Amino acid sequence: MYEVTSNDFEAAAQNNALKVTDFATQHTLRFIESVTKRRSNLRFLEVGCGKGHLAKALVDRGHQVLPIDVSEEAVAFARSLGLPAKQTNIFDVNGSAFDGILFIQSLHHISPLDQSLAQAARLLDKGGFVLVDDFAFSKMDEETAVWFQGVQNVFAGAGIDGFHRINIDKAFAHLMSHYAEHGIHTGDELIRASKNVFPNVEISEGGPYLFRHFVPKMESRPESSDVIKAIFDWERFQIEKGFIKGLGLRVIGFK
Ligand SMILES: C[S@@+](CC[C@H](N)C(=O)[O-])C[C@H]1O[C@@H](n2cnc3c(N)ncnc32)[C@H](O)[C@@H]1O
């Protein structure tokens, strides 16, 4: 069982040399700040923090963050940013209450779903919130899959690491079997579980999400933020015109 102490936050607060300003992080920060408004020094738990870029940006804005992830590699990277990251899951977190619990692109992986959200509700202070920034993979259709794979094929053709060319005619089938293989939760499951656990839930659906897929593969490049923004704008425009589906799913659950 991992007990949260105030020491966990001090190391991170002292090490704010690196300012993370990438586009995807900014996009999520705007979502978080739509809830927190101008409040500072909030206590966050970030579940499935990955490399910790968002946690770092929140610390740089004067908040306290406990980032957790089950991946040893992710936690090691987050710790290298000066964050008090822990390799654990949400059931092993205990201690004083959080103002906000963040699941950014992570909740679709996390099981059991209802119990994880119920544990988040227990860890929240009165008036606290859970914020989920995720996607509804079952909304994927052929047009969306072809666009998404087409962009990846361009990167693969340019020799960028991590991208694999797939025959465009097979893009939809390939993606759906990838999602099935990973056994991830659908958007409907994420919504149902959130409504089940939180009495007051705000949901927004249909926004851009697929641009996020490109972030880990591009982030070491200096032009990464501009490239990600360009893909985001392209995805947003196509969703607005009805050419592709917006897979984004955002949930705010208030305790
Ligand atoms: C797609 S990544 C997203 C990482 C980061 N939040 C971001 O937006 O870049 C999902 C992360 O969730 C983590 N994860 C999966 N299951 C988890 C669990 N049960 N508890 C905590 N982290 C988990 C994975 O190790 C991975 O780092």
The ligand as an SDF file (V2000), in Angstrom:
LIG
                    3D

 27 29  0  0  0  0  0  0  0  0999 V2000
   -1.6960    5.5820  -23.7710 C   0  0  0  0  0  0  0  0  0  0  0  0
   -0.6900    5.7560  -22.3570 S   0  0  0  0  0  0  0  0  0  0  0  0
   -1.0410    7.4300  -21.8850 C   0  0  0  0  0  0  0  0  0  0  0  0
    0.0640    8.0610  -21.0800 C   0  0  0  0  0  0  0  0  0  0  0  0
   -0.1560    9.5290  -20.6990 C   0  0  0  0  0  0  0  0  0  0  0  0
   -1.2760    9.7130  -19.7960 N   0  0  0  0  0  0  0  0  0  0  0  0
   -0.3120   10.3870  -21.9200 C   0  0  0  0  0  0  0  0  0  0  0  0
   -1.3890   10.9820  -22.1080 O   0  0  0  0  0  0  0  0  0  0  0  0
    0.6480   10.4840  -22.7030 O   0  0  0  0  0  0  0  0  0  0  0  0
   -1.5420    4.8180  -21.1030 C   0  0  0  0  0  0  0  0  0  0  0  0
   -0.7420    4.6590  -19.8190 C   0  0  0  0  0  0  0  0  0  0  0  0
   -1.5690    4.0190  -18.8360 O   0  0  0  0  0  0  0  0  0  0  0  0
   -0.7520    3.1230  -18.1000 C   0  0  0  0  0  0  0  0  0  0  0  0
   -1.6210    2.1300  -17.4420 N   0  0  0  0  0  0  0  0  0  0  0  0
   -2.2840    1.0930  -18.0000 C   0  0  0  0  0  0  0  0  0  0  0  0
   -2.9810    0.4160  -17.0620 N   0  0  0  0  0  0  0  0  0  0  0  0
   -2.7630    1.0580  -15.8750 C   0  0  0  0  0  0  0  0  0  0  0  0
   -3.2110    0.8470  -14.5320 C   0  0  0  0  0  0  0  0  0  0  0  0
   -4.0300   -0.1530  -14.2230 N   0  0  0  0  0  0  0  0  0  0  0  0
   -2.7960    1.7070  -13.5790 N   0  0  0  0  0  0  0  0  0  0  0  0
   -1.9600    2.7380  -13.8820 C   0  0  0  0  0  0  0  0  0  0  0  0
   -1.4820    2.9730  -15.1290 N   0  0  0  0  0  0  0  0  0  0  0  0
   -1.8970    2.1570  -16.1170 C   0  0  0  0  0  0  0  0  0  0  0  0
    0.1970    2.5600  -19.1450 C   0  0  0  0  0  0  0  0  0  0  0  0
    1.3560    1.9960  -18.5760 O   0  0  0  0  0  0  0  0  0  0  0  0
    0.4970    3.8010  -19.9830 C   0  0  0  0  0  0  0  0  0  0  0  0
    1.6150    4.5090  -19.5120 O   0  0  0  0  0  0  0  0  0  0  0  0
  1  2  1  0
  2  3  1  0
  2 10  1  0
  3  4  1  0
  4  5  1  0
  5  6  1  0
  5  7  1  0
  7  8  2  0
  7  9  1  0
 10 11  1  0
 11 12  1  0
 11 26  1  0
 12 13  1  0
 13 14  1  0
 13 24  1  0
 14 15  1  0
 14 23  1  0
 15 16  2  0
 16 17  1  0
 17 18  1  0
 17 23  2  0
 18 19  1  0
 18 20  2  0
 20 21  1  0
 21 22  2  0
 22 23  1  0
 24 25  1  0
 24 26  1  0
 26 27  1  0
M  CHG  2   2   1   9  -1
M  END
$$$$
